[in-house]
Amino acid sequence: MIHNEIQAPKVDRRKLWSLSAEKFNEWRRLHDFPRIIAALKKELAAFEVWALDQGISDDLLLEFGIVDFLRPEQCIFLYEFQTENNAIEREIRKEEYAVGQVIFHKKTVKEKKRIIPFFKWVESNKSEATITEAELKIKFRAGRKSYIFNNLELLDLGDISLGPNFQLGNRFLDFLNLDDLDITQAFSSNWTRLWYSTAVNLRIRGDFAFLNAHCSVFSDVSNTRSRSLRAEDGRFQDWYFTQCDLNLRATNATLHLWKVEGTSFECFMDHSELKECKFNEGKIRFPFDYKRATDFHAKVKHLYSCLGQPSLAGHHFYKEKAFERKSLLRPVTHFRHPHPSKLHRLPKPFLYSFGYLKSFWLLANQVVWGFGERPSRTLACAITVIFLAAVTFFVHPSSTTSESFPDSLYFSIVTYTTLGYGEITQSNTFLRYVSSIEALLGLILTGLMIAGFAAKSKDYS
């Protein structure tokens, strides 16, 4: 039994989906959103304070949908527009316009109100800095039911099929349970927004564009069956995922202009391709996020490698190693999250020593040749070594080139390249060791440069 459960309204899901987008949204305003707003006020202590500070009434939340006021933008604007026909329309946009300005579709700005969305407002209030969007993610499941805050049940509109040419856009699809929903050849001329929802085993077949998912769940790790978002037999363009638990299986699909931001990511491609997609780890908030970012870029690297795109695989290989270096500076966290390794059982002095040494080694690799992905850096290192050695040969009083910097530079170059013409030599023991070390560095850096350029054809899998 769930304590103080806030149950979802009872409704025939097929009947609700059959409504037009306008009537669908109106039903949710009347029967679903009020309980969600009440739960937000109860569970998020700062929500009512924010609403009073920003002048946000419940009617405003119901009119535009709750998530418009939870957006990650620094600020949004509530506009009142006058159309060509002198009708008045109200919209929320992130772009700023001046009062009196005429914008697209010949709308004139009559009034505007600047609003700081809730989570951005919280970030600026240090006393409430512990509240994050993670509060609105799915906390647990019980059968088909999914809950936020451990007691707010999401309205279940999944486990049915939506037929061809279904108009999916312009509907409020936030704070919903869409598990096992099957969509075939749906149509959407506007953005379909899935925010703070669960859509495990969502299946979309046929071309579909403009999907925006934020803080939603598309995978069920507690289930041994394959429970993932499935995109099949079509072109899927302009899909954005931010801070989602995303497990994707694409079959005979083209994924074009995707943006994925967040560290919870799995992807399996079957006769599919990626075109102009971007993958970003998102904001790092906690020490263990470095390890998650490492694993995230390792998965994207493997994905691009399997698709035969070594250049993009190399880009994510570089980011993988860069985040691994940062993660190793916190050895206890690195070897424990998200899955404990055998090394985390070592005594802390050994664990810290191992972590710091490996991090230092990765830092050296990053600086010298960018883990093999930035071989041009070895040229900068070579110039630095040659110049520093030349300065040493010039300023040392026992140097045979102490009176001429050009001679010192020439000697440094031939030493670095191991040409060794022999017309200039150093008799001082210290300078002879400097020459030997410079020649050794020359061999190493030259080898690394060659290996770095050759690594572009390597297998990243």
Contacts in CASP RR format, 6 or more apart in sequence:
PFRMAT RR
TARGET T0000
AUTHOR 0000-0000-0000
METHOD contacts of the structure
MODEL  1
MIHNEIQAPKVDRRKLWSLSAEKFNEWRRLHDFPRIIAALKKELAAFEVW
ALDQGISDDLLLEFGIVDFLRPEQCIFLYEFQTENNAIEREIRKEEYAVG
QVIFHKKTVKEKKRIIPFFKWVESNKSEATITEAELKIKFRAGRKSYIFN
NLELLDLGDISLGPNFQLGNRFLDFLNLDDLDITQAFSSNWTRLWYSTAV
NLRIRGDFAFLNAHCSVFSDVSNTRSRSLRAEDGRFQDWYFTQCDLNLRA
TNATLHLWKVEGTSFECFMDHSELKECKFNEGKIRFPFDYKRATDFHAKV
KHLYSCLGQPSLAGHHFYKEKAFERKSLLRPVTHFRHPHPSKLHRLPKPF
LYSFGYLKSFWLLANQVVWGFGERPSRTLACAITVIFLAAVTFFVHPSST
TSESFPDSLYFSIVTYTTLGYGEITQSNTFLRYVSSIEALLGLILTGLMI
AGFAAKSKDYS
2 142 0 8 1.000
2 147 0 8 1.000
2 150 0 8 1.000
2 151 0 8 1.000
3 151 0 8 1.000
4 151 0 8 1.000
5 151 0 8 1.000
5 153 0 8 1.000
6 35 0 8 1.000
6 38 0 8 1.000
6 39 0 8 1.000
6 151 0 8 1.000
6 152 0 8 1.000
6 153 0 8 1.000
7 153 0 8 1.000
8 32 0 8 1.000
8 153 0 8 1.000
8 154 0 8 1.000
8 155 0 8 1.000
8 156 0 8 1.000
8 177 0 8 1.000
9 31 0 8 1.000
9 32 0 8 1.000
9 35 0 8 1.000
9 155 0 8 1.000
11 27 0 8 1.000
11 31 0 8 1.000
11 155 0 8 1.000
13 156 0 8 1.000
13 157 0 8 1.000
13 158 0 8 1.000
13 159 0 8 1.000
13 160 0 8 1.000
14 160 0 8 1.000
16 24 0 8 1.000
16 27 0 8 1.000
16 157 0 8 1.000
17 24 0 8 1.000
17 157 0 8 1.000
17 160 0 8 1.000
17 162 0 8 1.000
17 166 0 8 1.000
19 27 0 8 1.000
20 167 0 8 1.000
21 167 0 8 1.000
21 169 0 8 1.000
21 170 0 8 1.000
21 171 0 8 1.000
22 170 0 8 1.000
24 171 0 8 1.000
24 172 0 8 1.000
25 170 0 8 1.000
25 171 0 8 1.000
25 172 0 8 1.000
28 155 0 8 1.000
28 172 0 8 1.000
29 62 0 8 1.000
29 63 0 8 1.000
29 65 0 8 1.000
32 155 0 8 1.000
32 175 0 8 1.000
33 61 0 8 1.000
33 62 0 8 1.000
33 65 0 8 1.000
33 66 0 8 1.000
33 172 0 8 1.000
34 58 0 8 1.000
34 62 0 8 1.000
35 152 0 8 1.000
36 66 0 8 1.000
36 152 0 8 1.000
36 175 0 8 1.000
37 58 0 8 1.000
37 61 0 8 1.000
37 62 0 8 1.000
37 66 0 8 1.000
39 148 0 8 1.000
39 149 0 8 1.000
39 151 0 8 1.000
39 152 0 8 1.000
40 47 0 8 1.000
40 66 0 8 1.000
41 47 0 8 1.000
41 48 0 8 1.000
43 135 0 8 1.000
43 149 0 8 1.000
43 152 0 8 1.000
44 118 0 8 1.000
44 131 0 8 1.000
44 135 0 8 1.000
45 128 0 8 1.000
45 131 0 8 1.000
46 118 0 8 1.000
46 121 0 8 1.000
46 122 0 8 1.000
46 125 0 8 1.000
46 128 0 8 1.000
46 131 0 8 1.000
47 118 0 8 1.000
50 56 0 8 1.000
50 118 0 8 1.000
50 121 0 8 1.000
50 122 0 8 1.000
51 57 0 8 1.000
53 121 0 8 1.000
54 115 0 8 1.000
54 116 0 8 1.000
54 121 0 8 1.000
56 69 0 8 1.000
56 115 0 8 1.000
60 69 0 8 1.000
60 78 0 8 1.000
61 69 0 8 1.000
63 90 0 8 1.000
64 92 0 8 1.000
65 172 0 8 1.000
65 174 0 8 1.000
66 174 0 8 1.000
66 175 0 8 1.000
67 174 0 8 1.000
67 175 0 8 1.000
67 193 0 8 1.000
67 195 0 8 1.000
67 196 0 8 1.000
67 214 0 8 1.000
68 76 0 8 1.000
68 92 0 8 1.000
69 76 0 8 1.000
69 115 0 8 1.000
69 117 0 8 1.000
69 118 0 8 1.000
70 117 0 8 1.000
70 118 0 8 1.000
70 119 0 8 1.000
70 133 0 8 1.000
70 136 0 8 1.000
70 195 0 8 1.000
70 196 0 8 1.000
71 94 0 8 1.000
71 117 0 8 1.000
72 117 0 8 1.000
72 119 0 8 1.000
72 120 0 8 1.000
72 214 0 8 1.000
72 242 0 8 1.000
73 94 0 8 1.000
73 117 0 8 1.000
73 120 0 8 1.000
74 116 0 8 1.000
74 120 0 8 1.000
75 94 0 8 1.000
75 114 0 8 1.000
75 115 0 8 1.000
75 116 0 8 1.000
75 117 0 8 1.000
75 120 0 8 1.000
76 92 0 8 1.000
76 93 0 8 1.000
76 94 0 8 1.000
76 114 0 8 1.000
76 115 0 8 1.000
76 117 0 8 1.000
77 92 0 8 1.000
77 93 0 8 1.000
77 94 0 8 1.000
77 95 0 8 1.000
77 96 0 8 1.000
77 97 0 8 1.000
77 112 0 8 1.000
77 113 0 8 1.000
77 114 0 8 1.000
77 115 0 8 1.000
78 90 0 8 1.000
78 91 0 8 1.000
78 92 0 8 1.000
78 112 0 8 1.000
78 113 0 8 1.000
78 115 0 8 1.000
79 90 0 8 1.000
79 91 0 8 1.000
79 92 0 8 1.000
79 93 0 8 1.000
79 97 0 8 1.000
79 109 0 8 1.000
79 111 0 8 1.000
79 112 0 8 1.000
79 113 0 8 1.000
80 88 0 8 1.000
80 89 0 8 1.000
80 90 0 8 1.000
80 109 0 8 1.000
80 110 0 8 1.000
80 111 0 8 1.000
80 112 0 8 1.000
81 88 0 8 1.000
81 89 0 8 1.000
81 90 0 8 1.000
81 91 0 8 1.000
81 103 0 8 1.000
81 107 0 8 1.000
81 108 0 8 1.000
81 109 0 8 1.000
81 110 0 8 1.000
82 88 0 8 1.000
82 89 0 8 1.000
82 107 0 8 1.000
82 108 0 8 1.000
82 110 0 8 1.000
83 89 0 8 1.000
83 105 0 8 1.000
83 106 0 8 1.000
83 107 0 8 1.000
84 106 0 8 1.000
88 110 0 8 1.000
89 107 0 8 1.000
92 115 0 8 1.000
96 112 0 8 1.000
97 103 0 8 1.000
97 109 0 8 1.000
97 112 0 8 1.000
98 109 0 8 1.000
99 109 0 8 1.000
99 110 0 8 1.000
99 111 0 8 1.000
99 112 0 8 1.000
100 108 0 8 1.000
100 109 0 8 1.000
100 110 0 8 1.000
101 108 0 8 1.000
101 109 0 8 1.000
102 108 0 8 1.000
102 109 0 8 1.000
103 109 0 8 1.000
116 124 0 8 1.000
119 131 0 8 1.000
119 132 0 8 1.000
119 133 0 8 1.000
122 128 0 8 1.000
122 129 0 8 1.000
122 131 0 8 1.000
123 129 0 8 1.000
132 285 0 8 1.000
133 215 0 8 1.000
133 243 0 8 1.000
134 215 0 8 1.000
135 149 0 8 1.000
136 148 0 8 1.000
136 196 0 8 1.000
136 215 0 8 1.000
137 148 0 8 1.000
137 196 0 8 1.000
137 215 0 8 1.000
137 217 0 8 1.000
137 245 0 8 1.000
138 146 0 8 1.000
138 147 0 8 1.000
138 148 0 8 1.000
138 154 0 8 1.000
138 198 0 8 1.000
138 217 0 8 1.000
139 147 0 8 1.000
139 148 0 8 1.000
139 149 0 8 1.000
139 150 0 8 1.000
140 146 0 8 1.000
140 147 0 8 1.000
140 150 0 8 1.000
141 147 0 8 1.000
141 220 0 8 1.000
141 222 0 8 1.000
144 156 0 8 1.000
144 159 0 8 1.000
144 177 0 8 1.000
144 179 0 8 1.000
145 153 0 8 1.000
145 154 0 8 1.000
145 156 0 8 1.000
145 177 0 8 1.000
146 153 0 8 1.000
146 154 0 8 1.000
146 156 0 8 1.000
146 177 0 8 1.000
146 179 0 8 1.000
146 198 0 8 1.000
146 217 0 8 1.000
147 153 0 8 1.000
147 154 0 8 1.000
148 154 0 8 1.000
148 175 0 8 1.000
148 196 0 8 1.000
154 175 0 8 1.000
154 176 0 8 1.000
154 177 0 8 1.000
154 197 0 8 1.000
154 198 0 8 1.000
155 175 0 8 1.000
155 176 0 8 1.000
155 177 0 8 1.000
156 176 0 8 1.000
156 177 0 8 1.000
156 179 0 8 1.000
157 176 0 8 1.000
157 177 0 8 1.000
157 178 0 8 1.000
157 181 0 8 1.000
158 177 0 8 1.000
158 178 0 8 1.000
158 179 0 8 1.000
158 180 0 8 1.000
158 181 0 8 1.000
159 179 0 8 1.000
159 180 0 8 1.000
159 181 0 8 1.000
160 181 0 8 1.000
160 182 0 8 1.000
161 182 0 8 1.000
161 183 0 8 1.000
161 184 0 8 1.000
162 168 0 8 1.000
162 181 0 8 1.000
162 182 0 8 1.000
162 183 0 8 1.000
162 184 0 8 1.000
162 186 0 8 1.000
163 183 0 8 1.000
163 184 0 8 1.000
163 185 0 8 1.000
163 186 0 8 1.000
164 184 0 8 1.000
164 185 0 8 1.000
164 186 0 8 1.000
165 185 0 8 1.000
165 186 0 8 1.000
165 187 0 8 1.000
166 183 0 8 1.000
166 185 0 8 1.000
166 186 0 8 1.000
166 187 0 8 1.000
167 186 0 8 1.000
167 187 0 8 1.000
167 188 0 8 1.000
168 183 0 8 1.000
168 186 0 8 1.000
168 187 0 8 1.000
168 188 0 8 1.000
168 192 0 8 1.000
169 188 0 8 1.000
169 189 0 8 1.000
169 190 0 8 1.000
169 191 0 8 1.000
169 192 0 8 1.000
170 190 0 8 1.000
171 192 0 8 1.000
173 192 0 8 1.000
173 193 0 8 1.000
173 194 0 8 1.000
173 195 0 8 1.000
173 197 0 8 1.000
174 193 0 8 1.000
174 194 0 8 1.000
174 195 0 8 1.000
174 196 0 8 1.000
174 197 0 8 1.000
175 195 0 8 1.000
175 196 0 8 1.000
175 197 0 8 1.000
176 194 0 8 1.000
176 197 0 8 1.000
176 198 0 8 1.000
177 197 0 8 1.000
177 198 0 8 1.000
178 194 0 8 1.000
178 197 0 8 1.000
178 198 0 8 1.000
178 199 0 8 1.000
178 202 0 8 1.000
179 198 0 8 1.000
179 199 0 8 1.000
179 200 0 8 1.000
179 201 0 8 1.000
179 202 0 8 1.000
180 200 0 8 1.000
180 201 0 8 1.000
180 202 0 8 1.000
181 199 0 8 1.000
181 202 0 8 1.000
181 203 0 8 1.000
182 203 0 8 1.000
182 205 0 8 1.000
183 202 0 8 1.000
183 203 0 8 1.000
183 204 0 8 1.000
183 205 0 8 1.000
183 208 0 8 1.000
184 205 0 8 1.000
184 206 0 8 1.000
185 205 0 8 1.000
185 206 0 8 1.000
185 207 0 8 1.000
186 204 0 8 1.000
186 208 0 8 1.000
188 208 0 8 1.000
188 209 0 8 1.000
188 210 0 8 1.000
189 210 0 8 1.000
190 210 0 8 1.000
191 210 0 8 1.000
191 211 0 8 1.000
191 212 0 8 1.000
192 210 0 8 1.000
192 211 0 8 1.000
192 212 0 8 1.000
193 212 0 8 1.000
193 213 0 8 1.000
193 214 0 8 1.000
194 211 0 8 1.000
194 212 0 8 1.000
194 213 0 8 1.000
194 214 0 8 1.000
194 216 0 8 1.000
195 212 0 8 1.000
195 213 0 8 1.000
195 214 0 8 1.000
195 215 0 8 1.000
195 216 0 8 1.000
196 214 0 8 1.000
196 215 0 8 1.000
196 216 0 8 1.000
197 213 0 8 1.000
197 216 0 8 1.000
197 217 0 8 1.000
198 216 0 8 1.000
198 217 0 8 1.000
199 213 0 8 1.000
199 216 0 8 1.000
199 217 0 8 1.000
199 218 0 8 1.000
199 229 0 8 1.000
200 217 0 8 1.000
200 218 0 8 1.000
200 219 0 8 1.000
200 220 0 8 1.000
200 227 0 8 1.000
200 228 0 8 1.000
201 220 0 8 1.000
201 227 0 8 1.000
201 228 0 8 1.000
201 229 0 8 1.000
201 230 0 8 1.000
202 218 0 8 1.000
202 229 0 8 1.000
202 230 0 8 1.000
203 230 0 8 1.000
203 232 0 8 1.000
204 229 0 8 1.000
204 230 0 8 1.000
204 231 0 8 1.000
204 232 0 8 1.000
204 236 0 8 1.000
205 232 0 8 1.000
205 233 0 8 1.000
205 234 0 8 1.000
206 232 0 8 1.000
206 233 0 8 1.000
206 234 0 8 1.000
206 235 0 8 1.000
207 234 0 8 1.000
207 235 0 8 1.000
207 236 0 8 1.000
207 237 0 8 1.000
208 231 0 8 1.000
208 234 0 8 1.000
208 236 0 8 1.000
209 235 0 8 1.000
209 236 0 8 1.000
209 237 0 8 1.000
209 238 0 8 1.000
209 239 0 8 1.000
210 237 0 8 1.000
210 238 0 8 1.000
210 239 0 8 1.000
211 236 0 8 1.000
211 238 0 8 1.000
211 239 0 8 1.000
211 240 0 8 1.000
212 239 0 8 1.000
212 240 0 8 1.000
213 239 0 8 1.000
213 240 0 8 1.000
213 241 0 8 1.000
213 242 0 8 1.000
213 244 0 8 1.000
213 246 0 8 1.000
214 241 0 8 1.000
214 242 0 8 1.000
214 243 0 8 1.000
214 244 0 8 1.000
215 242 0 8 1.000
215 243 0 8 1.000
215 244 0 8 1.000
216 241 0 8 1.000
216 244 0 8 1.000
216 245 0 8 1.000
217 244 0 8 1.000
217 245 0 8 1.000
218 228 0 8 1.000
218 229 0 8 1.000
218 244 0 8 1.000
218 245 0 8 1.000
218 246 0 8 1.000
218 247 0 8 1.000
218 248 0 8 1.000
219 227 0 8 1.000
219 228 0 8 1.000
219 229 0 8 1.000
219 245 0 8 1.000
219 246 0 8 1.000
219 247 0 8 1.000
219 264 0 8 1.000
219 266 0 8 1.000
220 227 0 8 1.000
221 245 0 8 1.000
226 249 0 8 1.000
227 247 0 8 1.000
228 247 0 8 1.000
228 248 0 8 1.000
228 249 0 8 1.000
228 266 0 8 1.000
228 268 0 8 1.000
229 246 0 8 1.000
229 247 0 8 1.000
229 248 0 8 1.000
229 249 0 8 1.000
230 248 0 8 1.000
230 249 0 8 1.000
230 250 0 8 1.000
230 251 0 8 1.000
231 248 0 8 1.000
231 249 0 8 1.000
231 250 0 8 1.000
231 251 0 8 1.000
231 253 0 8 1.000
231 255 0 8 1.000
231 272 0 8 1.000
232 250 0 8 1.000
232 251 0 8 1.000
232 252 0 8 1.000
232 253 0 8 1.000
233 251 0 8 1.000
233 252 0 8 1.000
233 253 0 8 1.000
234 252 0 8 1.000
234 253 0 8 1.000
234 254 0 8 1.000
235 253 0 8 1.000
235 254 0 8 1.000
235 256 0 8 1.000
236 250 0 8 1.000
236 253 0 8 1.000
236 254 0 8 1.000
236 255 0 8 1.000
236 256 0 8 1.000
236 258 0 8 1.000
237 256 0 8 1.000
237 257 0 8 1.000
238 256 0 8 1.000
238 257 0 8 1.000
238 258 0 8 1.000
239 255 0 8 1.000
239 257 0 8 1.000
239 258 0 8 1.000
239 259 0 8 1.000
240 258 0 8 1.000
240 259 0 8 1.000
240 260 0 8 1.000
241 258 0 8 1.000
241 259 0 8 1.000
241 260 0 8 1.000
241 261 0 8 1.000
241 262 0 8 1.000
242 259 0 8 1.000
242 261 0 8 1.000
242 262 0 8 1.000
242 282 0 8 1.000
243 261 0 8 1.000
243 262 0 8 1.000
243 282 0 8 1.000
244 262 0 8 1.000
244 264 0 8 1.000
245 264 0 8 1.000
246 260 0 8 1.000
246 264 0 8 1.000
246 265 0 8 1.000
246 266 0 8 1.000
246 267 0 8 1.000
247 265 0 8 1.000
247 266 0 8 1.000
247 267 0 8 1.000
248 266 0 8 1.000
248 267 0 8 1.000
248 268 0 8 1.000
249 267 0 8 1.000
249 268 0 8 1.000
249 270 0 8 1.000
250 267 0 8 1.000
250 268 0 8 1.000
250 269 0 8 1.000
250 270 0 8 1.000
250 272 0 8 1.000
251 270 0 8 1.000
251 271 0 8 1.000
251 272 0 8 1.000
252 270 0 8 1.000
252 271 0 8 1.000
252 272 0 8 1.000
253 272 0 8 1.000
253 273 0 8 1.000
254 272 0 8 1.000
254 273 0 8 1.000
254 275 0 8 1.000
255 272 0 8 1.000
255 273 0 8 1.000
255 274 0 8 1.000
255 275 0 8 1.000
255 277 0 8 1.000
256 275 0 8 1.000
256 276 0 8 1.000
256 277 0 8 1.000
257 275 0 8 1.000
257 276 0 8 1.000
257 277 0 8 1.000
258 274 0 8 1.000
258 277 0 8 1.000
258 278 0 8 1.000
259 277 0 8 1.000
259 278 0 8 1.000
259 280 0 8 1.000
260 277 0 8 1.000
260 278 0 8 1.000
260 279 0 8 1.000
260 280 0 8 1.000
261 279 0 8 1.000
261 280 0 8 1.000
261 281 0 8 1.000
261 282 0 8 1.000
262 280 0 8 1.000
262 281 0 8 1.000
262 282 0 8 1.000
262 296 0 8 1.000
263 281 0 8 1.000
263 282 0 8 1.000
263 289 0 8 1.000
263 292 0 8 1.000
263 293 0 8 1.000
263 295 0 8 1.000
263 296 0 8 1.000
264 292 0 8 1.000
264 296 0 8 1.000
265 279 0 8 1.000
265 296 0 8 1.000
265 299 0 8 1.000
265 300 0 8 1.000
266 299 0 8 1.000
267 299 0 8 1.000
267 300 0 8 1.000
267 303 0 8 1.000
269 303 0 8 1.000
269 306 0 8 1.000
269 307 0 8 1.000
273 307 0 8 1.000
274 303 0 8 1.000
274 304 0 8 1.000
274 307 0 8 1.000
274 309 0 8 1.000
279 296 0 8 1.000
279 297 0 8 1.000
279 300 0 8 1.000
279 316 0 8 1.000
281 289 0 8 1.000
281 292 0 8 1.000
281 293 0 8 1.000
281 296 0 8 1.000
281 297 0 8 1.000
281 319 0 8 1.000
281 323 0 8 1.000
282 293 0 8 1.000
284 290 0 8 1.000
284 293 0 8 1.000
287 327 0 8 1.000
287 330 0 8 1.000
287 333 0 8 1.000
288 333 0 8 1.000
288 336 0 8 1.000
288 337 0 8 1.000
288 338 0 8 1.000
290 323 0 8 1.000
290 324 0 8 1.000
290 326 0 8 1.000
290 327 0 8 1.000
290 330 0 8 1.000
290 333 0 8 1.000
290 334 0 8 1.000
291 323 0 8 1.000
291 327 0 8 1.000
291 333 0 8 1.000
291 334 0 8 1.000
291 337 0 8 1.000
291 338 0 8 1.000
292 337 0 8 1.000
292 338 0 8 1.000
293 319 0 8 1.000
293 323 0 8 1.000
293 327 0 8 1.000
294 320 0 8 1.000
294 323 0 8 1.000
294 324 0 8 1.000
294 327 0 8 1.000
295 338 0 8 1.000
297 316 0 8 1.000
297 317 0 8 1.000
297 319 0 8 1.000
297 320 0 8 1.000
297 323 0 8 1.000
298 316 0 8 1.000
298 320 0 8 1.000
300 316 0 8 1.000
301 313 0 8 1.000
301 314 0 8 1.000
301 316 0 8 1.000
301 317 0 8 1.000
301 320 0 8 1.000
301 460 0 8 1.000
302 313 0 8 1.000
302 460 0 8 1.000
302 461 0 8 1.000
304 310 0 8 1.000
304 312 0 8 1.000
304 313 0 8 1.000
304 314 0 8 1.000
304 316 0 8 1.000
304 460 0 8 1.000
305 313 0 8 1.000
305 459 0 8 1.000
305 460 0 8 1.000
305 461 0 8 1.000
306 461 0 8 1.000
310 456 0 8 1.000
310 457 0 8 1.000
310 458 0 8 1.000
310 460 0 8 1.000
311 456 0 8 1.000
313 460 0 8 1.000
314 373 0 8 1.000
314 460 0 8 1.000
315 373 0 8 1.000
317 371 0 8 1.000
317 373 0 8 1.000
317 460 0 8 1.000
318 370 0 8 1.000
318 371 0 8 1.000
318 372 0 8 1.000
318 373 0 8 1.000
318 374 0 8 1.000
321 362 0 8 1.000
321 365 0 8 1.000
321 366 0 8 1.000
321 371 0 8 1.000
322 366 0 8 1.000
322 371 0 8 1.000
324 362 0 8 1.000
325 359 0 8 1.000
325 362 0 8 1.000
325 363 0 8 1.000
325 366 0 8 1.000
326 359 0 8 1.000
327 333 0 8 1.000
327 334 0 8 1.000
328 334 0 8 1.000
328 355 0 8 1.000
328 356 0 8 1.000
328 358 0 8 1.000
328 359 0 8 1.000
328 362 0 8 1.000
329 355 0 8 1.000
329 356 0 8 1.000
329 359 0 8 1.000
331 351 0 8 1.000
331 352 0 8 1.000
331 354 0 8 1.000
331 355 0 8 1.000
331 356 0 8 1.000
332 344 0 8 1.000
332 348 0 8 1.000
332 351 0 8 1.000
334 355 0 8 1.000
335 341 0 8 1.000
335 343 0 8 1.000
335 344 0 8 1.000
335 351 0 8 1.000
336 344 0 8 1.000
343 351 0 8 1.000
343 354 0 8 1.000
344 351 0 8 1.000
346 354 0 8 1.000
362 371 0 8 1.000
365 371 0 8 1.000
365 372 0 8 1.000
367 377 0 8 1.000
367 381 0 8 1.000
368 377 0 8 1.000
368 378 0 8 1.000
368 381 0 8 1.000
368 445 0 8 1.000
368 448 0 8 1.000
369 375 0 8 1.000
369 377 0 8 1.000
369 378 0 8 1.000
369 381 0 8 1.000
369 448 0 8 1.000
369 449 0 8 1.000
369 452 0 8 1.000
370 377 0 8 1.000
372 448 0 8 1.000
372 451 0 8 1.000
372 452 0 8 1.000
372 455 0 8 1.000
373 452 0 8 1.000
373 455 0 8 1.000
375 448 0 8 1.000
375 449 0 8 1.000
375 451 0 8 1.000
375 452 0 8 1.000
375 453 0 8 1.000
375 455 0 8 1.000
378 445 0 8 1.000
378 446 0 8 1.000
378 448 0 8 1.000
378 449 0 8 1.000
379 449 0 8 1.000
381 445 0 8 1.000
382 416 0 8 1.000
382 442 0 8 1.000
382 445 0 8 1.000
382 446 0 8 1.000
382 449 0 8 1.000
385 416 0 8 1.000
385 438 0 8 1.000
385 441 0 8 1.000
385 442 0 8 1.000
385 445 0 8 1.000
386 409 0 8 1.000
386 412 0 8 1.000
386 413 0 8 1.000
386 416 0 8 1.000
386 438 0 8 1.000
387 409 0 8 1.000
387 412 0 8 1.000
389 412 0 8 1.000
389 415 0 8 1.000
389 416 0 8 1.000
389 434 0 8 1.000
389 435 0 8 1.000
389 438 0 8 1.000
390 405 0 8 1.000
390 408 0 8 1.000
390 409 0 8 1.000
390 411 0 8 1.000
390 412 0 8 1.000
391 408 0 8 1.000
392 399 0 8 1.000
392 431 0 8 1.000
392 434 0 8 1.000
393 399 0 8 1.000
393 401 0 8 1.000
393 402 0 8 1.000
393 408 0 8 1.000
393 411 0 8 1.000
393 412 0 8 1.000
393 426 0 8 1.000
393 431 0 8 1.000
393 434 0 8 1.000
394 401 0 8 1.000
394 402 0 8 1.000
394 404 0 8 1.000
394 405 0 8 1.000
394 408 0 8 1.000
395 402 0 8 1.000
396 402 0 8 1.000
396 428 0 8 1.000
396 430 0 8 1.000
396 431 0 8 1.000
398 427 0 8 1.000
398 428 0 8 1.000
398 430 0 8 1.000
398 431 0 8 1.000
399 408 0 8 1.000
399 426 0 8 1.000
399 428 0 8 1.000
399 431 0 8 1.000
400 424 0 8 1.000
400 425 0 8 1.000
400 426 0 8 1.000
400 427 0 8 1.000
401 407 0 8 1.000
401 408 0 8 1.000
401 411 0 8 1.000
401 424 0 8 1.000
402 408 0 8 1.000
407 424 0 8 1.000
410 424 0 8 1.000
411 424 0 8 1.000
411 426 0 8 1.000
412 438 0 8 1.000
414 420 0 8 1.000
414 421 0 8 1.000
414 424 0 8 1.000
415 435 0 8 1.000
415 438 0 8 1.000
415 439 0 8 1.000
416 438 0 8 1.000
416 439 0 8 1.000
416 441 0 8 1.000
416 442 0 8 1.000
417 442 0 8 1.000
418 439 0 8 1.000
418 442 0 8 1.000
418 443 0 8 1.000
426 432 0 8 1.000
426 434 0 8 1.000
426 435 0 8 1.000
END
